[in-house]
């Protein structure tokens, strides 16, 4: 069962200021879900985000762009 945190809970969990977490969530750099005007964060997703270095998870689209850049040709 998922554990959902609001900004206050995430601030306590990560020891990162709410303003920073809010900005990261707005920019899509922190995995979160906006429900109405409130942000909610799945603790498991946040843990994976931290383990991946705190960066936005790679999408298939960004992987394809990187492949094109390395090979110099589009597929």
N, C-alpha and C positions, 0 to 999 in steps of 0.2 A: 504494500500500500504506500502510495506516494506521500511524502511529507512536504507540505506547501508552506512557504515562508512569505510574509509581507516584507516591506522595506525595513521595518524596525527589527524583525526577526533575522533578516539577512545581515543587517548591520551588526547585531550581536554575534551571529554565527561566524562572520568573516573578519570582524574588527576593522571594517572599512567604513568611512563616513557615508551616511545616506546620500549626501549630495553627489559623491563619486559613483555610487551604485546606480543612482537614478540616471546620471549622465550616460554611463555605460549601457544601461538598459535601453534608453532612448536611441542611442547610436546603433543598437543591435549587436554590441560587442559582448554583452552579458546575456546568457540565455534566460529569458523571462517571458511572461505572458501578461498582457494588459487586459484586464477585465473591467470594462467601463473606464473609470478614471484611476483604478488601482492596479498596481503591479503585484504579481504573484510569481514566486520562484520555486521550482521543483528542486528540492535539496540534492537529489541524485544528479540532475542536469548541472547544477552548480558545482558539485564535486568533480564531475567529468571535465567541466570547463577549467577548473583549477589544475587538474592533472594534465590537461593539454597545454598548460602554460598560460592560462588566462586569456587566450586569444579566441576570437570567433571561430567556431568549428568550420572546417573547410567544406564547401559545397561542391557538388559535381561540376557546376559551372565554373567555379574558380580553379578547380583541378584541370579542366579542359583548357582554360586560358593559359595556365602555366605550361601545359604540354605544348600548346601552339608556340608560345614564346621560346621554349627550349629547342623545339625542332625547327622553328623558322617557317613552318608551313601550316596551313589550316587543313583540317581533315574534313 
